Amino acid sequence: MNCKTVLFDYWRSSASYRVRLALSLKQIVYRRVPVNLAGGEQALPEHLARNPMAAVPVLDIDGLRLTQSLAIIEYLDETRDGHRLLADDPAIKAKERALALIVAADIHPLGNLTTLNRVSSLGGEQAKLEWVQHHISRGLTAFEAVLAATPRTRFCTGSVPGVADVCLVPQLYNAVRWEVDLAAFPHCRAIDEAFAELPAYHESHPDKFAPNG
Ligand SMILES: N[C@@H](CCC(=O)N[C@@H](CS)C(=O)NCC(=O)O)C(=O)O
């Protein structure tokens, strides 16, 4: 496919999954270029030239090279019509960003590959598992509390998915991977179920891109 919009990603990367969901909701056609994190490709010079943080996602679009999933998502929202990922209302937008940041800033860095490799080397595999489960549960507890504090809406802040939802869904996928018990997060699970009714969910899902999958 000769497509100028290129997403450098990894199938199981939750930050990449956020961007895939946003691209899909915005109905932006793109081409994927996998960067094999398990094989260390993020640290190769060719990828460091794309992103000096040695991470995915990276999005090439409009002659630009964008990094950081939330910055990418906001760029897409500001430059493309159609499905809106952030509200115009500053109060709602602040809440959307706060929820997105619980995932992207407060949970995700503590469960990143680099972090977990370091925890494992210091404390072993069991310590790594307890570490990641603890930090995912702690963040989702806060996310759930924010959702529970306001009347139930289909998605985080309304009837359609926005930036908070495209962060939550990959985080829940990641939580299941690490065998976190989601029983205590009914609002979060309900949003995941609502999202699963949308084509974007299936177009972007990691299982679709799993090696041999
Ligand atoms: N804050 C960044 C985080 C990017 C990030 O850490 N991505 C992970 C995958 S989810 C990664 O590439 N990790 C590589 C590593 O830890 O070596 C974003 O939101 O894009």
The ligand as an ORCA input file, in Angstrom:
! r2SCAN-3c Opt
* xyz 0 1
  N       4.922      8.361     26.657
  C       5.109      7.562     25.481
  C       5.435      6.149     25.885
  C       5.931      5.325     24.730
  C       6.424      3.979     25.219
  O       7.059      3.874     26.270
  N       6.118      2.945     24.446
  C       6.529      1.621     24.828
  C       5.564      0.581     24.306
  S       3.963      0.748     25.014
  C       7.899      1.305     24.271
  O       8.158      1.602     23.121
  N       8.761      0.707     25.092
  C      10.066      0.324     24.647
  C      10.947     -0.056     25.805
  O      10.554      0.055     26.970
  O      12.077     -0.468     25.514
  C       3.855      7.613     24.608
  O       2.776      7.828     25.137
  O       3.960      7.473     23.382
*
